[in-house]
Amino acid sequence: MIKLQLADFNIEEETLALRGPFRNTGAAVVFLGTARDFSKGKDIKGLEFEYYPGMAEKSLERLRDRTLKEFDVLDVGIIHRFGKIEIAENIVLIIVVSQHRKEAFKACEFCIDELKRSVPIWKKEFTVDGDVWVEDHP
Amino acid sequence: MVNMIKVLYFASVKEKLGLGSEAFEYKNGLTLSLLITRISEKHPELRTLTATKRFLYAVNQEVSDLSSTLKDGDEVAILPPLSGGN
């Protein structure tokens, strides 16, 4: 499951949907990225995300496929929001379900690190000093 | 025969140029590297494109080497350093 969407997501609904009714599933690891009100010592008033339509979806699908191949997990879901996002709102959700928790933790971390590195999504920070596109990879 | 390349701009680049996309015409063989030079000549405010390696370039939605040869109808995107997730 891959989604790029404007609207917020429901963490519990998405997690349960991905987990499904399977009897062999022992763990669901969930990473939720949310909008924080500071960045490198500056106050942040809000965020905006832009993506490359077409390529972003393809990159997310590829990341999901790669995670399923490289880790012993059952399913992976990634949701990323775009548009304007207020402080404390949800930005990104990654869900990994597996038989055992260890692989799911590893896969989930891999997925968010790789998303930041390879998926064409950009973040703009609205600060008191003006608006800036974030162009350094944290 | 005149060939056309569609160039897409995003985030900081789009904002700097006030432009999301534009078309470039060319007659003979064109590499991605030559196209980037032409874009920087047309928009001197984009000199950072060639000055920093952190920019990536995609041809038909795949990240590509500067040595790639372009063909008529290709979609080229200039990708500023990525910052999705959180």
Backbone of each chain as ProteinMPNN parsed JSONL, in Angstrom:
{"seq_chain_A": "MIKLQLADFNIEEETLALRGPFRNTGAAVVFLGTARDFSKGKDIKGLEFEYYPGMAEKSLERLRDRTLKEFDVLDVGIIHRFGKIEIAENIVLIIVVSQHRKEAFKACEFCIDELKRSVPIWKKEFTVDGDVWVEDHP", "coords_chain_A": {"N_chain_A": [[0.847, -1.192, 0.0], [0.652, 2.074, -1.014], [0.531, 5.541, -0.664], [0.036, 8.892, -1.685], [-1.089, 11.708, -0.365], [-3.37, 14.467, 0.266], [-5.019, 14.745, 2.433], [-5.256, 14.041, 5.989], [-4.268, 10.983, 7.714], [-5.625, 7.982, 9.19], [-4.16, 6.43, 11.758], [-4.618, 4.054, 13.201], [-6.624, 2.749, 11.701], [-5.294, 2.389, 9.254], [-3.155, 0.785, 10.025], [-4.404, -1.523, 11.039], [-5.71, -2.352, 8.747], [-3.592, -3.0, 7.079], [-2.345, -4.954, 8.549], [-4.265, -6.934, 8.574], [-6.233, -10.035, 8.588], [-4.502, -12.066, 9.161], [-3.12, -15.036, 10.536], [-0.515, -15.574, 10.981], [0.87, -13.335, 11.657], [2.921, -11.477, 13.767], [3.807, -9.002, 14.546], [3.479, -5.432, 14.208], [5.171, -2.747, 13.135], [5.219, 0.68, 13.51], [6.003, 3.734, 12.047], [5.639, 7.097, 12.662], [5.826, 10.221, 11.298], [5.864, 13.545, 12.305], [4.925, 17.069, 12.283], [7.159, 19.373, 13.543], [7.838, 22.114, 15.774], [10.259, 23.453, 15.574], [13.462, 23.942, 13.995], [16.759, 23.454, 13.599], [17.331, 25.436, 15.554], [15.573, 27.408, 14.831], [12.3, 28.878, 14.922], [9.49, 27.19, 13.71], [6.688, 27.755, 11.739], [4.984, 26.395, 10.129], [4.592, 23.809, 7.574], [5.234, 22.802, 4.161], [4.696, 20.417, 1.648], [5.934, 19.258, -1.442], [5.715, 17.231, -4.383], [7.011, 15.12, -7.014], [4.852, 14.351, -9.354], [3.989, 11.133, -10.423], [6.761, 10.243, -10.677], [7.321, 10.205, -7.924], [5.411, 8.421, -6.888], [6.204, 6.098, -8.224], [8.792, 5.786, -7.148], [8.167, 5.314, -4.487], [6.77, 2.892, -4.669], [8.818, 1.282, -5.591], [10.554, 1.411, -3.43], [9.019, 0.135, -1.514], [8.851, -2.438, -2.648], [11.554, -3.133, -2.595], [12.068, -3.182, 0.148], [10.438, -5.291, 0.926], [11.755, -7.326, -0.3], [14.331, -7.328, 0.776], [14.065, -7.69, 3.496], [12.777, -9.881, 6.025], [9.792, -9.678, 6.03], [6.165, -9.286, 6.116], [4.378, -7.424, 4.968], [4.307, -4.019, 3.713], [3.492, -0.665, 4.229], [3.17, 2.648, 2.996], [2.507, 5.984, 3.597], [2.434, 9.291, 2.522], [1.934, 12.669, 3.113], [1.009, 15.633, 1.223], [1.172, 19.166, 0.354], [0.055, 21.951, 2.412], [0.98, 21.758, 5.836], [0.154, 21.809, 9.187], [1.777, 22.682, 12.315], [2.405, 19.971, 14.503], [0.772, 18.271, 13.11], [0.229, 15.177, 11.24], [2.682, 13.774, 9.01], [4.026, 11.668, 7.641], [3.582, 8.132, 7.315], [4.702, 4.969, 8.112], [4.251, 1.564, 7.857], [5.074, -1.617, 8.945], [4.538, -5.012, 8.721], [5.105, -8.164, 10.234], [6.277, -11.532, 10.959], [7.932, -11.677, 13.146], [9.204, -9.272, 15.509], [11.778, -8.073, 15.254], [12.782, -7.975, 12.579], [10.862, -6.324, 11.479], [11.262, -3.865, 12.775], [13.804, -3.209, 11.811], [13.302, -3.095, 9.05], [11.488, -1.006, 8.935], [12.967, 1.212, 9.742], [14.877, 1.281, 7.727], [13.197, 1.871, 5.589], [12.192, 4.527, 6.11], [14.577, 5.982, 6.16], [15.523, 5.572, 3.594], [13.454, 6.575, 2.106], [13.7, 9.317, 2.576], [16.05, 9.728, 1.24], [15.667, 8.973, -1.427], [13.133, 9.477, -2.588], [11.326, 11.682, -4.623], [10.371, 14.172, -2.99], [9.746, 17.3, -1.55], [10.421, 19.613, 1.092], [9.107, 22.533, 2.532], [9.842, 25.057, 4.83], [8.068, 27.24, 6.902], [9.138, 30.053, 8.392], [9.812, 32.52, 10.983], [11.629, 34.209, 9.867], [11.187, 34.048, 7.189], [10.374, 32.01, 4.273], [11.681, 28.809, 3.605], [13.004, 26.344, 1.372], [13.904, 23.143, 2.296], [17.044, 21.95, 1.903], [19.075, 20.334, 2.738], [20.198, 17.175, 3.539], [19.091, 15.556, 6.322]], "CA_chain_A": [[0.0, 0.0, 0.0], [1.402, 3.314, -1.181], [-0.388, 6.651, -0.911], [0.455, 10.282, -1.543], [-2.406, 12.323, -0.199], [-3.482, 15.781, 0.89], [-5.735, 14.576, 3.7], [-4.619, 13.311, 7.09], [-4.578, 9.559, 7.701], [-5.969, 7.408, 10.48], [-3.074, 5.483, 12.015], [-5.128, 2.746, 13.619], [-7.307, 2.11, 10.564], [-4.304, 1.967, 8.253], [-2.359, -0.3, 10.587], [-5.214, -2.742, 11.099], [-5.987, -2.771, 7.369], [-2.391, -3.636, 6.54], [-2.1, -6.183, 9.319], [-5.21, -7.909, 8.048], [-6.702, -11.07, 9.508], [-3.597, -13.211, 9.078], [-2.795, -15.665, 11.821], [0.942, -15.73, 11.119], [1.465, -12.021, 11.899], [3.211, -11.286, 15.179], [4.217, -7.63, 14.868], [3.323, -4.32, 13.268], [5.97, -1.602, 13.589], [4.673, 1.876, 12.861], [6.731, 4.995, 12.209], [4.824, 8.271, 12.337], [6.588, 11.469, 11.267], [4.941, 14.671, 12.512], [5.5, 18.413, 12.087], [7.755, 19.891, 14.785], [7.819, 23.586, 15.683], [11.59, 24.067, 15.505], [14.411, 23.283, 13.119], [18.083, 24.091, 13.706], [17.261, 26.626, 16.385], [14.585, 28.383, 14.36], [10.892, 28.528, 15.127], [8.791, 26.848, 12.47], [5.249, 28.042, 11.857], [4.228, 25.412, 9.353], [5.365, 23.135, 6.528], [4.539, 22.475, 2.923], [5.399, 19.374, 0.892], [5.666, 19.165, -2.879], [6.316, 16.01, -4.917], [7.053, 14.977, -8.472], [3.785, 13.4, -9.672], [4.445, 10.063, -11.314], [8.034, 9.682, -10.209], [7.257, 9.954, -6.475], [4.655, 7.173, -6.686], [7.061, 4.995, -8.677], [9.879, 5.623, -6.178], [7.606, 4.701, -3.274], [6.492, 1.482, -5.003], [10.104, 0.6, -5.67], [11.057, 1.316, -2.057], [8.23, -0.913, -0.86], [9.295, -3.724, -3.213], [12.915, -3.403, -2.116], [11.98, -3.519, 1.575], [9.859, -6.636, 1.018], [12.737, -8.279, -0.797], [15.542, -7.37, 1.599], [13.779, -8.034, 4.9], [11.833, -10.978, 6.187], [8.549, -9.082, 6.532], [5.001, -9.739, 5.346], [3.815, -6.345, 4.151], [4.808, -2.674, 4.006], [2.609, 0.406, 3.749], [3.773, 3.979, 3.141], [1.617, 7.102, 3.248], [3.075, 10.598, 2.702], [1.025, 13.77, 2.772], [1.589, 16.785, 0.544], [0.445, 20.407, 0.599], [0.388, 22.641, 3.664], [0.799, 20.956, 7.04], [0.311, 22.614, 10.405], [2.596, 22.101, 13.388], [1.804, 18.849, 15.253], [0.014, 17.36, 12.238], [0.936, 14.02, 10.678], [3.302, 13.958, 7.695], [4.335, 10.41, 6.964], [3.295, 6.923, 8.087], [5.253, 3.734, 7.546], [3.808, 0.412, 8.643], [5.673, -2.882, 8.502], [4.05, -6.156, 9.485], [5.991, -9.32, 10.086], [6.035, -12.599, 11.921], [8.723, -11.371, 14.345], [9.372, -7.825, 15.581], [13.104, -7.545, 14.926], [12.872, -7.655, 11.154], [9.949, -5.208, 11.2], [11.947, -2.642, 13.23], [14.889, -2.928, 10.86], [12.718, -2.725, 7.757], [10.823, 0.289, 9.081], [14.026, 2.239, 9.761], [15.41, 1.319, 6.363], [12.199, 2.499, 4.731], [12.127, 5.985, 6.283], [15.878, 6.537, 5.75], [15.606, 5.479, 2.138], [12.444, 7.514, 1.575], [14.292, 10.661, 2.617], [17.166, 9.79, 0.315], [15.421, 8.641, -2.833], [11.812, 9.78, -3.144], [11.279, 13.112, -4.943], [9.439, 14.964, -2.188], [10.494, 18.427, -0.981], [9.773, 20.245, 2.251], [9.329, 23.969, 2.738], [9.559, 25.477, 6.212], [7.656, 28.621, 7.088], [9.751, 30.521, 9.645], [9.605, 33.951, 11.218], [12.551, 34.946, 8.987], [10.849, 33.805, 5.786], [10.097, 30.62, 3.913], [12.835, 28.164, 2.958], [12.97, 24.941, 0.973], [14.965, 22.437, 3.017], [17.856, 21.28, 0.891], [20.167, 19.548, 3.307], [19.672, 15.877, 3.949], [19.457, 15.353, 7.73]], "C_chain_A": [[0.886, 1.246, 0.0], [0.4, 4.429, -1.391], [0.338, 7.984, -0.768], [-0.853, 11.036, -1.456], [-2.356, 13.645, 0.544], [-4.037, 15.632, 2.314], [-4.883, 13.856, 4.745], [-4.988, 11.821, 6.969], [-4.926, 9.104, 9.105], [-5.004, 6.247, 10.762], [-3.601, 4.085, 12.336], [-5.805, 1.998, 12.465], [-6.305, 1.564, 9.553], [-3.503, 0.761, 8.753], [-3.139, -1.613, 10.598], [-5.51, -3.277, 9.7], [-4.78, -3.513, 6.794], [-2.096, -4.951, 7.253], [-3.01, -7.314, 8.843], [-5.543, -8.995, 9.054], [-5.722, -12.233, 9.673], [-3.147, -13.739, 10.441], [-1.301, -15.818, 12.037], [1.637, -14.416, 11.437], [1.67, -11.787, 13.393], [3.535, -9.855, 15.554], [3.826, -6.652, 13.779], [4.14, -3.184, 13.856], [5.523, -0.395, 12.781], [5.588, 3.062, 13.109], [5.801, 6.112, 11.775], [5.725, 9.49, 12.385], [5.606, 12.62, 11.381], [5.679, 16.004, 12.415], [5.879, 19.044, 13.42], [7.894, 21.401, 14.635], [9.196, 24.247, 15.733], [12.468, 23.263, 14.565], [15.704, 24.075, 13.145], [17.994, 25.432, 14.428], [16.247, 27.666, 15.944], [13.172, 27.9, 14.669], [10.235, 28.262, 13.781], [7.288, 27.056, 12.687], [4.381, 27.036, 11.11], [5.1, 24.826, 8.258], [4.528, 22.992, 5.264], [5.367, 21.425, 2.183], [4.942, 19.38, -0.561], [6.304, 17.873, -3.374], [6.26, 16.005, -6.433], [6.005, 13.93, -8.845], [4.279, 12.367, -10.681], [5.712, 9.445, -10.769], [7.997, 9.365, -8.707], [6.524, 8.643, -6.189], [5.517, 5.961, -7.07], [8.173, 4.72, -7.672], [9.375, 4.951, -4.903], [7.308, 3.218, -3.497], [7.79, 0.675, -5.0], [10.705, 0.397, -4.277], [10.32, 0.214, -1.3], [8.692, -2.297, -1.335], [10.665, -4.12, -2.664], [12.901, -3.839, -0.651], [11.44, -4.946, 1.748], [10.869, -7.708, 0.612], [13.911, -8.452, 0.172], [15.305, -7.773, 3.05], [12.721, -9.128, 4.946], [10.546, -10.436, 6.823], [7.399, -9.448, 5.597], [4.398, -8.656, 4.455], [4.355, -4.998, 4.624], [3.81, -1.672, 3.438], [3.289, 1.75, 3.977], [2.743, 5.028, 2.717], [2.389, 8.398, 3.496], [2.076, 11.67, 2.291], [1.762, 14.835, 1.972], [0.717, 18.012, 0.829], [0.849, 21.004, 1.942], [0.047, 21.771, 4.873], [1.095, 21.813, 8.259], [1.216, 21.893, 11.403], [1.767, 21.07, 14.162], [0.96, 17.925, 14.382], [0.891, 16.212, 11.751], [1.503, 14.34, 9.294], [3.403, 12.622, 6.958], [4.065, 9.227, 7.899], [3.911, 5.731, 7.367], [4.847, 2.588, 8.458], [4.472, -0.839, 8.068], [5.095, -4.001, 9.356], [4.908, -7.383, 9.178], [5.614, -10.395, 11.097], [6.725, -12.289, 13.245], [9.129, -9.901, 14.337], [10.71, -7.3, 15.058], [13.238, -7.118, 13.469], [12.01, -6.434, 10.826], [10.576, -3.882, 11.628], [13.016, -2.239, 12.224], [14.339, -2.417, 9.535], [12.103, -1.327, 7.807], [11.863, 1.419, 9.057], [14.645, 2.402, 8.371], [14.481, 2.128, 5.457], [12.167, 4.024, 4.885], [13.457, 6.635, 5.862], [15.962, 6.621, 4.231], [14.593, 6.425, 1.468], [13.034, 8.915, 1.495], [15.371, 10.832, 1.561], [16.73, 9.728, -1.16], [14.056, 9.007, -3.414], [11.686, 11.292, -3.392], [10.126, 13.863, -4.268], [10.283, 16.069, -1.537], [9.673, 19.107, 0.1], [10.124, 21.724, 2.319], [8.969, 24.292, 4.18], [9.162, 26.944, 6.223], [8.205, 29.08, 8.433], [9.474, 32.005, 9.812], [10.505, 34.794, 10.309], [12.227, 34.776, 7.504], [10.677, 32.318, 5.524], [11.297, 30.012, 3.199], [12.561, 26.715, 2.579], [14.148, 24.26, 1.645], [15.768, 21.626, 2.004], [19.086, 20.589, 1.464], [19.557, 18.274, 3.863], [20.066, 15.602, 5.387], [19.906, 13.922, 8.018]], "O_chain_A": [[1.732, 1.443, 0.872], [-0.503, 4.29, -2.217], [1.144, 8.178, 0.142], [-1.649, 11.001, -2.394], [-1.448, 13.913, 1.33], [-3.592, 16.292, 3.253], [-3.921, 13.161, 4.418], [-5.896, 11.452, 6.224], [-4.57, 9.754, 10.088], [-5.037, 5.219, 10.086], [-3.109, 3.079, 11.824], [-5.6, 0.8, 12.271], [-6.437, 0.443, 9.061], [-3.215, -0.163, 7.994], [-2.622, -2.666, 10.225], [-5.557, -4.488, 9.484], [-4.929, -4.525, 6.109], [-1.659, -5.926, 6.641], [-2.601, -8.469, 8.726], [-5.185, -8.898, 10.228], [-6.067, -13.262, 10.254], [-2.839, -12.978, 11.358], [-0.859, -16.15, 13.137], [2.866, -14.37, 11.486], [0.731, -11.883, 14.184], [3.544, -9.51, 16.736], [3.835, -6.979, 12.592], [3.843, -2.706, 14.95], [5.455, -0.432, 11.553], [5.914, 3.365, 14.256], [5.246, 6.089, 10.676], [6.332, 9.764, 13.42], [4.624, 12.676, 10.641], [6.908, 16.05, 12.462], [5.041, 19.226, 14.304], [8.048, 21.913, 13.527], [9.295, 25.46, 15.913], [12.254, 22.069, 14.358], [15.731, 25.242, 12.754], [18.524, 26.438, 13.957], [16.076, 28.691, 16.604], [12.885, 26.703, 14.678], [10.408, 29.025, 12.831], [6.71, 26.599, 13.673], [3.203, 26.853, 11.421], [6.219, 25.288, 8.035], [3.299, 23.052, 5.291], [6.59, 21.534, 2.103], [3.755, 19.489, -0.869], [7.332, 17.455, -2.842], [5.544, 16.796, -7.046], [6.246, 12.736, -8.669], [4.916, 12.713, -11.677], [5.739, 8.26, -10.435], [8.575, 8.37, -8.269], [6.959, 7.851, -5.352], [5.561, 4.954, -6.363], [8.47, 3.564, -7.372], [10.068, 4.123, -4.313], [7.562, 2.389, -2.623], [7.855, -0.442, -4.486], [11.287, -0.647, -3.985], [10.925, -0.544, -0.542], [8.897, -3.205, -0.529], [10.905, -5.277, -2.318], [13.63, -4.749, -0.258], [11.914, -5.706, 2.593], [10.843, -8.834, 1.108], [14.417, -9.557, 0.367], [16.241, -8.154, 3.751], [11.898, -9.274, 4.043], [10.252, -10.699, 7.99], [7.609, -9.858, 4.455], [3.964, -8.927, 3.335], [4.798, -4.849, 5.763], [3.343, -1.816, 2.308], [3.909, 1.972, 5.017], [2.185, 4.964, 1.622], [2.944, 8.58, 4.58], [1.45, 11.575, 1.235], [2.988, 14.931, 2.033], [-0.334, 17.909, 1.46], [1.856, 20.612, 2.532], [-1.008, 21.141, 4.935], [2.141, 22.456, 8.352], [1.396, 20.676, 11.347], [0.584, 21.279, 14.433], [0.48, 16.898, 14.862], [2.118, 16.262, 11.835], [0.897, 15.072, 8.512], [2.938, 12.469, 5.829], [4.287, 9.308, 9.107], [3.677, 5.512, 6.179], [5.067, 2.629, 9.669], [4.434, -1.081, 6.861], [5.157, -3.941, 10.584], [5.361, -7.604, 8.054], [4.761, -10.198, 11.962], [6.201, -12.585, 14.319], [9.373, -9.338, 13.271], [10.772, -6.212, 14.485], [13.744, -6.037, 13.169], [12.385, -5.61, 9.992], [10.44, -2.881, 10.924], [13.117, -1.075, 11.837], [14.837, -1.443, 8.971], [12.188, -0.565, 6.844], [11.652, 2.453, 8.423], [14.899, 3.515, 7.911], [14.928, 2.958, 4.666], [12.118, 4.739, 3.883], [13.457, 7.717, 5.275], [16.414, 7.619, 3.67], [14.856, 6.991, 0.407], [12.892, 9.609, 0.488], [15.586, 11.93, 1.048], [17.346, 10.35, -2.025], [13.845, 8.86, -4.618], [11.912, 12.09, -2.483], [9.086, 14.142, -4.864], [11.381, 15.817, -1.041], [8.445, 19.175, 0.049], [11.284, 22.112, 2.182], [7.934, 23.862, 4.689], [9.835, 27.786, 5.628], [7.803, 28.577, 9.482], [8.968, 32.663, 8.903], [10.192, 35.947, 10.013], [12.935, 35.315, 6.654], [10.813, 31.486, 6.421], [11.865, 30.624, 2.294], [11.97, 25.956, 3.347], [15.274, 24.752, 1.569], [15.239, 20.736, 1.338], [20.033, 20.296, 0.734], [18.542, 18.296, 4.56], [21.251, 15.428, 5.67], [20.245, 13.599, 9.157]]}, "seq_chain_B": "MVNMIKVLYFASVKEKLGLGSEAFEYKNGLTLSLLITRISEKHPELRTLTATKRFLYAVNQEVSDLSSTLKDGDEVAILPPLSGGN", "coords_chain_B": {"N_chain_B": [[15.147, 18.192, -38.69], [13.365, 19.223, -35.846], [13.805, 18.655, -32.46], [12.124, 18.102, -29.338], [12.377, 18.747, -25.858], [10.957, 18.272, -22.736], [11.153, 20.14, -19.836], [11.064, 19.874, -16.349], [10.491, 21.715, -13.361], [11.021, 21.901, -9.842], [10.074, 22.706, -6.424], [12.497, 24.687, -4.831], [13.712, 25.53, -7.193], [11.649, 25.831, -9.016], [10.319, 27.872, -7.726], [12.216, 29.923, -7.762], [12.416, 30.436, -10.478], [9.825, 30.974, -11.102], [8.322, 29.222, -12.545], [7.027, 26.166, -13.678], [7.491, 24.334, -15.691], [9.093, 23.989, -18.916], [9.741, 24.059, -22.468], [12.434, 22.807, -24.422], [14.114, 23.216, -27.436], [15.987, 21.306, -29.832], [18.42, 20.418, -32.317], [20.464, 18.555, -33.115], [22.171, 15.67, -31.669], [21.762, 15.534, -28.158], [23.042, 15.783, -24.914], [22.311, 15.099, -21.457], [23.929, 16.629, -19.859], [24.665, 18.765, -21.587], [22.179, 19.902, -21.969], [21.637, 20.827, -19.377], [23.561, 22.787, -19.168], [22.588, 24.544, -21.11], [20.178, 25.258, -19.909], [21.126, 26.567, -17.634], [22.386, 28.71, -18.838], [20.267, 30.059, -19.936], [18.855, 30.661, -17.661], [20.45, 32.329, -15.534], [20.314, 32.51, -12.797], [20.236, 29.992, -11.911], [22.73, 28.891, -11.558], [23.719, 27.396, -9.492], [22.956, 24.858, -10.009], [24.831, 23.583, -11.577], [26.928, 23.952, -9.97], [26.658, 22.498, -7.67], [26.718, 19.135, -6.551], [24.646, 17.963, -5.426], [22.234, 18.226, -6.569], [19.911, 16.313, -8.425], [19.178, 14.682, -11.518], [16.467, 13.729, -13.53], [15.491, 11.564, -16.147], [12.729, 10.928, -17.978], [11.49, 10.201, -15.584], [13.389, 8.664, -14.247], [16.288, 8.637, -12.289], [19.18, 9.948, -13.723], [22.435, 9.762, -15.405], [24.691, 12.468, -16.139], [25.81, 12.104, -18.582], [23.945, 10.907, -20.183], [22.166, 10.397, -23.234], [19.764, 12.38, -24.825], [16.418, 12.057, -26.158], [13.929, 12.855, -28.659], [11.003, 14.183, -27.226], [11.541, 13.437, -24.624], [11.188, 13.61, -21.035], [12.587, 15.721, -18.813], [13.681, 16.192, -15.512], [14.571, 18.52, -13.047], [15.924, 17.939, -9.996], [15.92, 19.252, -6.93], [17.902, 18.959, -3.858], [16.62, 16.295, -1.884], [13.933, 16.169, 0.537], [11.887, 14.812, 1.858], [9.679, 12.979, 4.101], [10.2, 12.68, 7.667]], "CA_chain_B": [[14.037, 17.951, -37.758], [13.554, 19.848, -34.535], [13.361, 17.794, -31.365], [11.68, 18.844, -28.144], [12.541, 18.141, -24.534], [10.174, 18.982, -21.727], [11.92, 20.223, -18.588], [10.223, 20.159, -15.173], [11.162, 22.335, -12.218], [10.314, 21.679, -8.575], [10.478, 23.314, -5.147], [13.242, 25.958, -4.838], [14.005, 25.929, -8.572], [10.368, 26.29, -9.56], [10.005, 29.146, -7.103], [13.191, 30.902, -8.23], [12.121, 30.767, -11.875], [8.413, 31.291, -11.261], [8.012, 28.412, -13.712], [7.012, 24.741, -13.348], [8.032, 23.547, -16.8], [9.271, 24.682, -20.189], [10.219, 23.174, -23.531], [13.69, 23.173, -25.081], [14.253, 22.627, -28.777], [17.364, 21.071, -30.274], [18.449, 19.785, -33.648], [21.301, 17.356, -33.157], [22.248, 14.921, -30.418], [21.861, 16.362, -26.957], [23.196, 15.007, -23.682], [21.722, 15.743, -20.289], [24.896, 17.633, -19.441], [24.527, 19.935, -22.462], [20.886, 20.532, -21.682], [21.759, 21.557, -18.109], [24.321, 23.992, -19.499], [21.673, 25.469, -21.797], [19.212, 25.772, -18.922], [21.84, 27.529, -16.775], [22.627, 29.918, -19.63], [18.988, 30.766, -20.064], [18.456, 31.133, -16.321], [21.71, 32.431, -14.78], [20.06, 32.352, -11.355], [20.333, 28.562, -11.591], [24.122, 28.439, -11.629], [23.957, 26.408, -8.429], [22.681, 23.528, -10.564], [26.076, 22.975, -12.03], [27.931, 24.147, -8.923], [26.508, 21.51, -6.604], [26.445, 17.775, -7.008], [23.512, 17.408, -4.692], [21.078, 18.205, -7.461], [19.809, 15.121, -9.25], [18.422, 14.901, -12.747], [15.735, 12.537, -13.951], [15.016, 11.506, -17.528], [11.532, 10.082, -17.978], [11.225, 9.799, -14.195], [14.449, 7.821, -13.67], [17.503, 9.411, -12.043], [20.09, 9.626, -14.827], [23.773, 10.357, -15.465], [24.804, 13.642, -17.003], [26.256, 11.704, -19.915], [22.831, 10.289, -20.928], [21.737, 11.065, -24.463], [18.316, 12.623, -24.796], [15.736, 11.88, -27.447], [12.728, 13.673, -28.842], [9.867, 13.881, -26.36], [11.934, 13.076, -23.254], [10.821, 14.496, -19.93], [13.737, 15.871, -17.919], [13.31, 16.928, -14.308], [15.662, 18.956, -12.176], [15.491, 17.591, -8.65], [16.711, 19.826, -5.837], [18.129, 17.973, -2.791], [15.333, 15.792, -1.397], [13.72, 16.387, 1.978], [10.607, 14.275, 2.319], [9.698, 12.228, 5.358], [10.432, 13.524, 8.843]], "C_chain_B": [[14.348, 18.567, -36.389], [12.988, 18.916, -33.455], [13.006, 18.639, -30.146], [11.92, 18.033, -26.875], [11.683, 18.957, -23.574], [10.966, 18.976, -20.418], [10.982, 20.629, -17.446], [11.055, 20.727, -14.034], [10.332, 22.109, -10.954], [10.889, 22.534, -7.445], [11.241, 24.618, -5.339], [13.483, 26.47, -6.253], [12.752, 26.512, -9.222], [10.039, 27.697, -9.026], [10.923, 30.255, -7.617], [12.857, 31.365, -9.643], [10.682, 31.247, -12.076], [7.806, 30.472, -12.389], [8.068, 26.929, -13.344], [7.569, 23.854, -14.455], [8.24, 24.427, -18.018], [9.847, 23.706, -21.207], [11.522, 23.713, -24.103], [13.744, 22.456, -26.422], [15.715, 22.338, -29.055], [17.333, 20.321, -31.593], [19.25, 18.497, -33.672], [21.293, 16.65, -31.812], [22.448, 15.845, -29.212], [22.053, 15.444, -25.752], [22.534, 15.788, -22.55], [22.622, 16.886, -19.83], [24.788, 18.925, -20.274], [23.218, 20.677, -22.218], [20.972, 21.369, -20.4], [22.542, 22.856, -18.335], [23.408, 25.014, -20.18], [20.653, 26.081, -20.829], [19.875, 26.844, -18.051], [22.158, 28.822, -17.524], [21.353, 30.752, -19.748], [18.548, 31.373, -18.735], [19.704, 31.228, -15.437], [21.525, 32.262, -13.269], [20.143, 30.883, -10.931], [21.759, 28.028, -11.666], [24.446, 27.369, -10.589], [23.723, 24.989, -8.935], [23.971, 22.825, -10.931], [27.135, 23.059, -10.944], [27.817, 23.1, -7.813], [26.133, 20.144, -7.159], [25.201, 17.202, -6.352], [22.207, 17.473, -5.492], [21.091, 16.893, -8.245], [18.987, 15.469, -10.479], [17.736, 13.607, -13.127], [15.365, 12.672, -15.427], [13.885, 10.482, -17.544], [11.337, 9.398, -16.617], [12.2, 8.778, -13.615], [15.676, 8.707, -13.467], [18.56, 8.976, -13.06], [21.428, 10.343, -14.729], [23.781, 11.542, -16.42], [25.216, 13.273, -18.427], [25.127, 11.086, -20.765], [22.476, 11.105, -22.168], [20.213, 11.197, -24.442], [17.717, 12.379, -26.174], [14.432, 12.69, -27.457], [11.604, 13.226, -27.898], [10.232, 13.486, -24.937], [11.447, 14.114, -22.245], [12.002, 14.536, -18.971], [13.279, 16.652, -16.697], [14.554, 17.292, -13.524], [15.185, 18.77, -10.744], [16.401, 18.232, -7.608], [16.922, 18.759, -4.755], [16.817, 17.598, -2.098], [15.169, 15.981, 0.114], [12.364, 15.901, 2.454], [10.756, 13.541, 3.64], [9.719, 13.153, 6.548], [11.144, 12.724, 9.908]], "O_chain_B": [[15.454, 18.437, -35.864], [11.848, 18.46, -33.538], [13.524, 19.74, -29.956], [11.699, 16.823, -26.825], [11.692, 20.187, -23.608], [11.396, 17.92, -19.954], [10.217, 21.587, -17.558], [12.172, 20.281, -13.775], [9.102, 22.123, -10.993], [12.022, 23.012, -7.507], [10.716, 25.559, -5.935], [13.465, 27.676, -6.499], [12.8, 27.547, -9.887], [9.559, 28.569, -9.751], [10.48, 31.375, -7.874], [12.996, 32.545, -9.966], [10.361, 31.852, -13.099], [6.911, 30.93, -13.098], [9.053, 26.479, -12.759], [8.061, 22.757, -14.192], [7.629, 25.489, -18.137], [10.376, 22.655, -20.844], [11.694, 24.923, -24.252], [13.461, 21.262, -26.527], [16.592, 23.05, -28.567], [16.343, 19.673, -31.935], [18.788, 17.475, -34.179], [20.507, 16.986, -30.925], [23.213, 16.809, -29.266], [21.333, 14.46, -25.584], [22.241, 16.976, -22.679], [22.15, 17.962, -19.463], [24.816, 20.029, -19.731], [23.16, 21.906, -22.255], [20.448, 22.481, -20.342], [22.216, 23.894, -17.758], [23.451, 26.202, -19.864], [20.316, 27.261, -20.923], [19.281, 27.883, -17.764], [22.198, 29.898, -16.927], [21.376, 31.981, -19.667], [17.952, 32.449, -18.69], [19.987, 30.306, -14.672], [22.466, 31.913, -12.555], [20.123, 30.571, -9.74], [21.959, 26.824, -11.823], [25.337, 26.543, -10.787], [24.231, 24.028, -8.357], [24.174, 21.647, -10.639], [28.126, 22.33, -10.982], [28.787, 22.851, -7.096], [25.347, 20.02, -8.098], [24.759, 16.101, -6.679], [21.209, 16.85, -5.129], [22.145, 16.423, -8.673], [18.207, 16.421, -10.479], [18.327, 12.529, -13.06], [14.979, 13.745, -15.892], [14.068, 9.323, -17.171], [11.062, 8.201, -16.525], [11.897, 8.109, -12.628], [16.062, 9.447, -14.372], [18.806, 7.783, -13.237], [21.554, 11.377, -14.072], [22.999, 11.613, -17.368], [24.997, 14.043, -19.362], [25.338, 10.779, -21.938], [22.486, 12.336, -22.148], [19.488, 10.265, -24.095], [18.39, 12.477, -27.2], [13.926, 13.131, -26.425], [11.301, 12.037, -27.795], [9.346, 13.227, -24.122], [11.313, 15.301, -22.543], [12.374, 13.518, -18.386], [12.573, 17.653, -16.821], [15.467, 16.483, -13.359], [14.185, 19.353, -10.324], [17.537, 17.793, -7.426], [16.202, 17.761, -4.73], [16.009, 18.465, -1.767], [16.144, 15.957, 0.865], [11.759, 16.498, 3.344], [11.841, 13.496, 4.218], [9.293, 14.304, 6.444], [11.434, 13.249, 10.983]]}, "name": "protein", "num_of_chains": 2, "seq": "MIKLQLADFNIEEETLALRGPFRNTGAAVVFLGTARDFSKGKDIKGLEFEYYPGMAEKSLERLRDRTLKEFDVLDVGIIHRFGKIEIAENIVLIIVVSQHRKEAFKACEFCIDELKRSVPIWKKEFTVDGDVWVEDHPMVNMIKVLYFASVKEKLGLGSEAFEYKNGLTLSLLITRISEKHPELRTLTATKRFLYAVNQEVSDLSSTLKDGDEVAILPPLSGGN"}
